[in-house]
Amino acid sequence: MAEQLLEQARDIFEGQIDFEGQKLVELLVNVALTLVGAVAFLVGYFLQDIKLAVYIGLIGTAAVFLLAVPPWPFYNRHPVKWLPVGGVTPPANLVVDDKMFR
Amino acid sequence: MYSSVVRLQNTFGYFTTVVFAVAAVIAFSDLFSPRTPSVGVLKATNVQVVRGRPHYYSSKKEEYAIIKFSLDADLSSLFTWNTKQLFVYVTAEWPSAGGSSGSGQNATNQAVIWDSIITAPSSDHLANLGPVAMKKLRRSAEGKSIDPSRGKLTLKNQRPKYQITHPSGKLAEQDDVVLRLHYNVQPWVGLLTWNQDVDLWNWKTLRNNLSKKFTLPAIKKKKATEEKKAGK
């Protein structure tokens, strides 16, 4: 029981996502942070308000962190399909290291 | 990007890059805001030279010039969104006794007689003021992100902040003294800039920032003591 809980906690902390999710999150982070920076500058420049620019930048970045860091379900929509364990008999003439199996 | 920690690190890493890039663009954008500072009036109104001690326990006596002046200047164009504060100062300048030919000597003496820090509304909280003055300052720019009107300076017969002297201790009857107005723009990000001697594209030089030449008077006699001495 305790081991199970520990395992669950470790999974949540690690927050692993699948390969497609990694590709997606990298793209999202780069695009979103660049956009936040650009918006912060443009708003600040045209309203001539540097504090506003800093706040837009920081709040925007916090939002990107929230989007990118937790393992949201949409980063796990393409789980890797492993072969089943021991479910398939190997082919009859399988040779490994000069040894015949079966 | 497979685990939370890695995503945290990568996102923060790219965040620092974005911050640097935005800061660089902000610093660069300063070049596009025109600077057209102007000086209406700069003149010495009342000049005195007195003898005094550099500090209370000093036995050395030096001559100190007290130069009151009037200043009318419009530095409002120096206030943009990237201006943190403006440092304005007035110097007195006079040629060195050795002249420009004197080797190893400075050709010009220069001493600050007055200065002032003008904060932009975005840096009002940094001003070195008491609570009442701070409240007043903040109220003066309520709802404004920049306040160019703070760059308009009007000083009438202003007492100097600093009485100036010279390493030699001699200053009375000095000829060819001029006052000069300087400014230093301190931005939130970017380079410190002083009033430049030539026009740089959008940045115009500060014209008319020299006063007329004047002569420092002889030492002011303390009348009471002089009369006492004469009477004895």
Interface residues (C-beta under 8 A of the other chain):
Chain A: F13 E14 G15 Q16 I17 Q22 V25 E26 V29 N30 L33 T34 V36 G37 A40 F41 G44 Y45 L47 Q48 D49 I50 K51 L52 A53 G57 T61 V64 F65 A68 V69 P70 P71
Chain B: M1 Y2 S3 S4 V5 R7 L8 N10 T11 F12 Y14 F15 V18 V19 A21 V22 V25 I26 S29 T80 W81 N82 S122 S145 I146 W188
